[in-house]
Amino acid sequence: MKTTASLILIAVIIITSCTRNTTTPKNNNGNSSNSTSVTENFIITKFTDNNLSENKTADFYGYTFVFTSDGKINALKNGVALTGSYTEKPSHEGEGAKLNIIFSNAPLNELNKNWQINLISDETIHLSDDDASSNEVLEFTVQ
């Protein structure tokens, strides 16, 4: 009996210690249970649309992005501020965590997608399309 209980305890410890290395921006929309909030000023360092050969990074040159704790993304360029939103969906039932970005103004609305989260840290945000064949990538780096 002690052996069975010990094996169950070991299994629980192993299962609970196997977590993803990704942290995601926390917002207060009830969609995130993460403890880290990304509060730095970011710039887009890579954006490919539809495939890797369609690099649109330059379209976002000059924009600074700030993810706020209430689920907003503020984009600032040349003194003009535009506000979008984001929601985070934690990984669930074998599906990776997602970050949904929504802007209403061009060219920022090109970023609108339910992105697969590859990495979010205090310095970088690496996202990709959940359809690996599309090769769409969005990367933010601290300014």
Contacts in CASP RR format, 6 or more apart in sequence:
PFRMAT RR
TARGET T0000
AUTHOR 0000-0000-0000
METHOD contacts of the structure
MODEL  1
MKTTASLILIAVIIITSCTRNTTTPKNNNGNSSNSTSVTENFIITKFTDN
NLSENKTADFYGYTFVFTSDGKINALKNGVALTGSYTEKPSHEGEGAKLN
IIFSNAPLNELNKNWQINLISDETIHLSDDDASSNEVLEFTVQ
20 91 0 8 1.000
20 97 0 8 1.000
21 119 0 8 1.000
22 97 0 8 1.000
22 117 0 8 1.000
22 118 0 8 1.000
22 119 0 8 1.000
22 120 0 8 1.000
23 34 0 8 1.000
23 35 0 8 1.000
23 36 0 8 1.000
23 120 0 8 1.000
23 121 0 8 1.000
24 32 0 8 1.000
24 34 0 8 1.000
24 36 0 8 1.000
24 88 0 8 1.000
24 90 0 8 1.000
24 97 0 8 1.000
24 99 0 8 1.000
24 117 0 8 1.000
24 120 0 8 1.000
25 32 0 8 1.000
25 34 0 8 1.000
25 36 0 8 1.000
25 37 0 8 1.000
25 38 0 8 1.000
25 67 0 8 1.000
25 71 0 8 1.000
25 86 0 8 1.000
25 88 0 8 1.000
25 99 0 8 1.000
25 120 0 8 1.000
25 125 0 8 1.000
26 32 0 8 1.000
26 34 0 8 1.000
26 35 0 8 1.000
26 36 0 8 1.000
26 37 0 8 1.000
26 38 0 8 1.000
26 69 0 8 1.000
26 88 0 8 1.000
27 67 0 8 1.000
27 68 0 8 1.000
27 69 0 8 1.000
27 70 0 8 1.000
27 71 0 8 1.000
27 86 0 8 1.000
27 87 0 8 1.000
27 88 0 8 1.000
28 69 0 8 1.000
28 70 0 8 1.000
28 71 0 8 1.000
29 70 0 8 1.000
29 71 0 8 1.000
29 87 0 8 1.000
31 87 0 8 1.000
31 88 0 8 1.000
31 89 0 8 1.000
32 88 0 8 1.000
32 90 0 8 1.000
33 90 0 8 1.000
34 88 0 8 1.000
34 90 0 8 1.000
36 120 0 8 1.000
36 122 0 8 1.000
37 67 0 8 1.000
37 69 0 8 1.000
38 67 0 8 1.000
38 120 0 8 1.000
38 121 0 8 1.000
38 122 0 8 1.000
38 125 0 8 1.000
39 66 0 8 1.000
39 67 0 8 1.000
39 69 0 8 1.000
40 66 0 8 1.000
40 122 0 8 1.000
40 123 0 8 1.000
40 142 0 8 1.000
40 143 0 8 1.000
41 64 0 8 1.000
41 65 0 8 1.000
41 66 0 8 1.000
41 142 0 8 1.000
41 143 0 8 1.000
42 64 0 8 1.000
42 65 0 8 1.000
42 66 0 8 1.000
42 67 0 8 1.000
42 125 0 8 1.000
42 140 0 8 1.000
42 141 0 8 1.000
42 142 0 8 1.000
42 143 0 8 1.000
43 60 0 8 1.000
43 62 0 8 1.000
43 63 0 8 1.000
43 64 0 8 1.000
43 65 0 8 1.000
43 140 0 8 1.000
43 141 0 8 1.000
43 143 0 8 1.000
44 57 0 8 1.000
44 60 0 8 1.000
44 63 0 8 1.000
44 65 0 8 1.000
44 138 0 8 1.000
44 139 0 8 1.000
44 140 0 8 1.000
45 57 0 8 1.000
45 139 0 8 1.000
45 140 0 8 1.000
45 141 0 8 1.000
46 55 0 8 1.000
46 57 0 8 1.000
46 137 0 8 1.000
46 138 0 8 1.000
46 139 0 8 1.000
47 55 0 8 1.000
47 56 0 8 1.000
47 57 0 8 1.000
47 59 0 8 1.000
47 60 0 8 1.000
47 110 0 8 1.000
47 111 0 8 1.000
47 137 0 8 1.000
47 138 0 8 1.000
47 139 0 8 1.000
48 54 0 8 1.000
48 55 0 8 1.000
48 56 0 8 1.000
48 57 0 8 1.000
48 135 0 8 1.000
48 136 0 8 1.000
48 137 0 8 1.000
49 56 0 8 1.000
49 110 0 8 1.000
49 136 0 8 1.000
50 134 0 8 1.000
50 136 0 8 1.000
51 134 0 8 1.000
51 135 0 8 1.000
51 136 0 8 1.000
52 135 0 8 1.000
52 137 0 8 1.000
56 110 0 8 1.000
59 107 0 8 1.000
59 110 0 8 1.000
60 107 0 8 1.000
60 108 0 8 1.000
62 77 0 8 1.000
62 78 0 8 1.000
63 75 0 8 1.000
63 76 0 8 1.000
63 77 0 8 1.000
63 108 0 8 1.000
64 75 0 8 1.000
64 76 0 8 1.000
64 77 0 8 1.000
64 143 0 8 1.000
65 73 0 8 1.000
65 74 0 8 1.000
65 75 0 8 1.000
65 76 0 8 1.000
65 140 0 8 1.000
66 73 0 8 1.000
66 74 0 8 1.000
66 76 0 8 1.000
67 73 0 8 1.000
67 86 0 8 1.000
68 74 0 8 1.000
71 85 0 8 1.000
71 86 0 8 1.000
71 87 0 8 1.000
72 83 0 8 1.000
72 84 0 8 1.000
72 85 0 8 1.000
72 86 0 8 1.000
73 83 0 8 1.000
73 84 0 8 1.000
73 85 0 8 1.000
73 86 0 8 1.000
73 101 0 8 1.000
73 103 0 8 1.000
74 81 0 8 1.000
74 82 0 8 1.000
74 83 0 8 1.000
74 84 0 8 1.000
75 81 0 8 1.000
75 82 0 8 1.000
75 83 0 8 1.000
75 84 0 8 1.000
75 103 0 8 1.000
75 108 0 8 1.000
76 82 0 8 1.000
82 103 0 8 1.000
82 105 0 8 1.000
82 108 0 8 1.000
84 101 0 8 1.000
84 102 0 8 1.000
84 103 0 8 1.000
84 104 0 8 1.000
84 108 0 8 1.000
85 101 0 8 1.000
85 102 0 8 1.000
86 99 0 8 1.000
86 100 0 8 1.000
86 101 0 8 1.000
86 102 0 8 1.000
87 99 0 8 1.000
87 100 0 8 1.000
88 97 0 8 1.000
88 98 0 8 1.000
88 99 0 8 1.000
88 100 0 8 1.000
88 117 0 8 1.000
89 97 0 8 1.000
89 98 0 8 1.000
89 99 0 8 1.000
89 100 0 8 1.000
89 114 0 8 1.000
90 97 0 8 1.000
91 97 0 8 1.000
96 116 0 8 1.000
96 117 0 8 1.000
96 130 0 8 1.000
97 116 0 8 1.000
97 117 0 8 1.000
98 114 0 8 1.000
98 115 0 8 1.000
98 116 0 8 1.000
98 117 0 8 1.000
98 130 0 8 1.000
99 114 0 8 1.000
99 115 0 8 1.000
99 117 0 8 1.000
99 120 0 8 1.000
99 125 0 8 1.000
99 127 0 8 1.000
100 113 0 8 1.000
100 114 0 8 1.000
100 115 0 8 1.000
101 111 0 8 1.000
101 112 0 8 1.000
101 113 0 8 1.000
101 115 0 8 1.000
101 138 0 8 1.000
102 112 0 8 1.000
103 109 0 8 1.000
103 111 0 8 1.000
103 112 0 8 1.000
111 138 0 8 1.000
113 129 0 8 1.000
113 136 0 8 1.000
113 138 0 8 1.000
114 130 0 8 1.000
115 127 0 8 1.000
115 128 0 8 1.000
115 129 0 8 1.000
115 130 0 8 1.000
115 138 0 8 1.000
116 127 0 8 1.000
116 128 0 8 1.000
116 129 0 8 1.000
116 130 0 8 1.000
117 126 0 8 1.000
117 127 0 8 1.000
118 126 0 8 1.000
118 127 0 8 1.000
118 128 0 8 1.000
119 125 0 8 1.000
119 126 0 8 1.000
120 126 0 8 1.000
122 142 0 8 1.000
123 141 0 8 1.000
123 142 0 8 1.000
124 139 0 8 1.000
124 140 0 8 1.000
124 141 0 8 1.000
124 142 0 8 1.000
125 138 0 8 1.000
125 139 0 8 1.000
125 140 0 8 1.000
126 137 0 8 1.000
126 138 0 8 1.000
126 139 0 8 1.000
127 137 0 8 1.000
127 138 0 8 1.000
127 139 0 8 1.000
128 135 0 8 1.000
128 136 0 8 1.000
128 137 0 8 1.000
128 138 0 8 1.000
129 135 0 8 1.000
129 136 0 8 1.000
129 137 0 8 1.000
END
